[in-house]
Amino acid sequence: MTASSADHLVLFMPSGKRGRFAEGTPLLEAARQLGVHVESVCGGRGICGRCQIEVQEGKFAKHGITSSNDHITPFGGNEIRYAEKRDLKPGRRLSCTARVLGDLVIDIPQDTVVNAQVVRKDSDGRVIARNPAIQMCYVEVEEPDMHKPLGDLDRMLIALETDWGIGRPVIDAHILPGIQKVLRQGEWKVTLAIHHDADGERPHLIAVYPGLKNEAYGIACDIGSTTIAMHLSSLLSGRTLASAGTSNPQIRFGEDLMSRVSYVMMNPEGREGMTIAVREAINGLIDKVCAEGGIVRTDILDSVFVGNPIMHHLFLGIDPTELGGAPFALAVSGAVALKSSEIGIHLNTGARTYMLPCIAGHVGADAAAATLTEGPHRQDEMMLLVDVGTNAEIVLGNRTRTVAASSPTGPAFEGAEISCGQRAAPGAIERIRIDPETLEPRYRVIGIEQWSDEPGFEEMAKSVGVTGVCGSGIIEIIAEMYLAGIISEDGVINGALAARSRRVIATGRTWSYLLKDGEPRLTISQTDVRAIQLAKAALYAGIKLLMDKQGIDHVDRIGLAGAFGSFIDPKYALVLGLVPDCDLDKVKAVGNAAGTGARMALLNRDHRREIEDTVTRIEKIETALEPKFQEHFVYAMALPNKVDAFPKLAEVVKLPERSVDTDAADGIDPGAGRRRGGRRRG
C-alpha cells in the first residue's frame, strides 16, 4: 500500500491499527490491508451482513483525526436492501459498501454475534483475534451454455478464483457426486467452505452449500485422563455456543496413565477397545454441544484436540506401550492434521481435525496448549506453568529460554491412596481450617453453601452427605495440620497432642488426625501424610531441576493449570511446598489452559504455527536422568522444604518454627520416599 499526502487517514478501533487510503476505497478493503479482521462471507456483495462497522463522530486530538459520517459514502443500494430484509442497527454500516471520503475513526462492534471480535481475554488483557482455517466464500456461478462446454465444477472454481483469489484448490472426493444438485438448488449461487492450514499448502474445498451459508462451526476438545472437555465455537464470530464434559471412559481400564499402558501391554487387543471408548465419548459430547448450540453435526467443519501423550496416542489409534519405559518414545511428536472421518469423529463429511504437537514423551499436546494460552515464551518474566495431575507437566521459561519436564506424582492429589480421599463431587470436603489452639476443624463441602460450623450445615449435610475429602481439601488439610503444629516439617503427626485434643488418635504404632466422627469416619493417617509428601516432593523436585537448568533461585509468576489446579488455594500450595516461593498475588489458577489453547488453535491458525515453532525450541529435561533429582526430592519431603526458604510466604502466613530433625514417623520407612523418587521417570 503506497500512500500519498492526499490520502485519508483511517483508524480502526479497538485494534488501533491505522493507515492512509485513497478516496473511494471500500472500508472492508482498508481493514484487510491493515490486517484488521472484519468478517465477510459474501465477498463484498452486501448480502451476509458480517462486515458491519460504526463511524465515530468528533475530533480525536490524540490521533490527529476529525471523524464524521460525512467522510463516508451515503447509504447504498446493498445496505438499503440488507437493512430492509435483515437488521442493521442505527449508526451501523456495511464496510463492503461504505467507501472512504475523508479521515475516519471506525469502530468494529463487539456486541453482536456477527461482529464479535474477541474470542477471550487473558488475565493480562490480551485480545485473541480470529483467523480460522475455514473460510466461507459465496460465489455466483455462470450458468451452463452449450457454446461453453466447461463443467459445473470448473465454472464454480473460476468464480472462486475471480471473486476470492483462491485458485486450484484440492477438491475433496465426496463433493463431486453432489455438485450439480447443489448448484441448481442454489440457482447457481453457492457458498464454498475452503480449508486453509499451513502457508504454502494448497487450500482444500471441503463443502459446498446452496445459496448463502452464513455460519460455520468448530469444536475444541481437551482429552484428559480423567475428564474430557469440549467447546463448540462459531468459526466466524468466535463465540462459544456450548460446552460439555464427561468422564473419560478409559478409567475402567486403569485409574492413571501408566496403568492404562500396562493394560495394553498385557492385553494387546485392549488398545483398540480404549480407542473406541474415547472416540465414542467424544461423539457423545458432540451430540451434547450440538443440541445445546442448536446446530447439527454437519455444520461442524473443523476440530482441534489436545491431550497428554498417552491420550494423544490412544485417540489416534496408536499403541502407547513405547511410552511405558525409557526412552519414552513418541510415535509422532509433531502436529497432526487429517480428516475427522478417518479417526471415527462424525462431523461434516469434509471436516478436518488438527492435534497440537507434543513437547516430549510425557509432556504432551495439553502442555503445549497450556503454553500457548499462558505464553511464557512471550514474556520477560520467568513463569512457571504447572498442570497438577497424576502426571504433572511442568513448563518454566520466558522469551529467552523455555524448559519442560514431567513428574508422575501419582493419584494422591486426586484422592487415591488417601484413606478418606475421593474425587470432587457433592459430599466431598474441599476447604478446611484448623484452629491452632483447640485443633478443632471446620470445613466446607461441595454441594453445601455453609461451612460446617455455620447454621444450616447439619440440615444440608443430611441430604448431601459428607463422604470424603477431594484433592483441594487434601492439600489444605495437610497444610493446616502443619500450620497448627499437628505435624512437624518432616510430616510426623505429633502424638503428644493426644493429651490436649481428642482429634489426635493412636493408630497402631503411629497417629492419625480425626477430621469427622460418625459415619463415615474421616481421618488423616500418617500413611496419608506420607503419600502427599511423596507426591509433592516429586513435583517440587521436577520444578527445581528446571530452575537449575535456567540458573535461577526464584520464579516471578506461577500458573496452576488444569481442573485440579483451578481449585488449589495458592497459599496452601506454597505452605505445602507444592511450588516454590513466590508473591501470592503472582500465583494464579489459570483454569483449563489446555482447553483454551485448543480454542485458540481452532479460531486462529496463526496460533498453530506459533506453537509448532515454540515446541521445537522448548528443551525437555528427563528427570530420571538427572543426578540432582534425588537430592531435591529428599529436601522436598519436608514442609514446605528442608533447605529452600519461603520468605514471601512468611510475609502473609506465620510458619511454624523449625523443629528438631525427625526423619520419619514410627513404623514408616524413612527410605521409602527416597527410593520411590529415585525410580521416577522424567
Secondary structure by P-SEA (a helix, b strand, c coil): ccccccbbbbbbccccccccccccccaaaaaaaaccbbbbccccccccccbbbbbbbcccccccccccccccccccaaaaaaaaaccccccccccccbbbccccccccccccccccccccccccbbbbbbbccbbbbbbbbbcccccccccaaaaaaaaaaaacccccccccccccccaaaaaaaacccbbbbbbbcccccbbbbcccccccccccbbbbbbbcccbbbbbbbcccccccccccccccccccccccaaaaaaaaaacccaaaaaaaaaaaaaaaaaaaaaaaaccccccccbbbbbbcaaaaaaaaccccccccccccccccccbbbbbcccccccccccbbbbbcccccccccaaaaaaaaaacccccccbbbbbbcccbbbbbbbcccccccccccccccccccccccccccccccccbbbbcccccccccccccccccccccaaaaaaaacccccccaaaaaaaaaaaaaacccccccccccccccccccccccccbbbbbccccccbbbbcaaaaaaaaaaaaaaaaaaaaaaaaaccccccbbbbcccccccccaaaaaaacccccccccccccccaaaaaaaaaaaacaaaaaaaaaaaaabbbbccccccaaaaaaaaaccccccccccaaaaacccccccccccccccccccaaaaaaaaaccc
